[in-house]
């Protein structure tokens, strides 16, 4: 027997696609397009009446984009179908969900501003959010707006909450990049080997772009290259950035590595206590067999959040880093309850 399709509402939601000509991304050093499509999920019943809706913004993981959550999935749900089901079951009420495209030539942007990749934080806060508010009947206030994501998207969600509390009123961080000494530093030797055999970062990237298939080591190496471009851009460097290790000896450059650590959520949380305490909901989870050791970072984020007085919902579950979209069945009801309050 073929597996049965999960029951959804008689009237599903729909996807509208906006076009955004971004000034924040225009002229970025990577040459990535500054005109982006912004898919937006409108819930069942949106066209009936004049009510205003809370908004959630989904941030994709590294090598992903918001568009990828719209694709059909075998034996699973795309996020619009998940939203339809949760609404039909009464686990969440209707809300608008935004799927921004923050992909770069390096595979991701970490949703922060960089002189190399482009100003993706500014793009989200000053361009995507106002465009959605102007185009649809949103509840135009940070108290009714959440940000959520997994992996690099989970990192983006909690960092956006810390740096832009005037825009976001709640966040959910699924398996977010954190405790960089474990999740990034531990794999830098493999990256030094992969990049070093090409002699330079530009040569590695050129070879990577020309290959029809990439090994796991190559993919992880380009991830580290992207992190260097996001966390430690150097406008005066010929390449715009460099890795925090010597490609020949593997010696760690303490100054360069410290620039990465400034973006570690574990370290950032105490510095942004007021912003985090202002959140209507804070959610962190991670599988306890995460391949990138992110469960250790998640535990430290939980402790840091509790240490500054944030009431965080924290959960560990028996799984790894892969194929864990089902965890949104837990986070979305919490977020919806928080951002719908008062509407």
SULFEN-V160317 format. One line per field, one symbol per residue. ss: DSSP state (a for helix, b for strand, c for the rest). phi: phi as a letter, one per 20 degrees, with the letter a starting at -180 (. if undefined). burial: # if it has 9 or more other ideal C-beta (glycine too) atoms within 8 Angstrom, else .. Layout:
ss: ???
phi: ???
burial: ???
//
This chain:
ss: cccccccccccccbbbbbbbbcccccccccccccbbbbbbbbccccccccccbcbbbbbccccccaaaaaccccccccaaaaaaaaaacccccccbbbbcccccccccccccbbcccbbaaaaaaaaaaaaaaaaccbcccaaabbbbbbcaaaaaaaaaaaaccccccbbbbbcccccaaaacaaaaaaaaaaaaccccaaaaaaaaaacccccaaaaaaaaaaaaaaaacccccccccccccbccccccbcaaaaaaaacccaaaaaaaaaaaaacccbbbbbbbccccccaaaaaaaaaaaaaaccccbbbbbbcccccccaaaaaaaaaaaaaaaaccc
phi: .ffffffcffdffcddcedceeefefmfffmffeececfcedfgngfdncfddfccdedffgmdbggffeffcfmbdffgfffgffffemecefbecdcfecfcgeorclmcebfeepefffgffecfgfffffeceeeeagfdcccbrcmfffggfffgffecffdddabcdelfgalffefdffdfgffffffffenafgfffffffeefbdfffffffffffffffeecfcgefgenabfecffeemffegffffffffefggefgffcfffffeffbcccbafecgfdmffffffffgfffffdneeeecbdceadedldfgfffeffffffgfeefne
burial: .......##..##.##.#.#.#.##..#.#.#.#.#########.#......##########.#.##.##......############...#.###########.#######.#.##########.###.###..#.##..########################.##############.####.##.#######.#.##.###.##........#################......######.#..#.##..##.############.##.###.#.########.#..##########.###.#.#.###.##...#..##.##############...
//
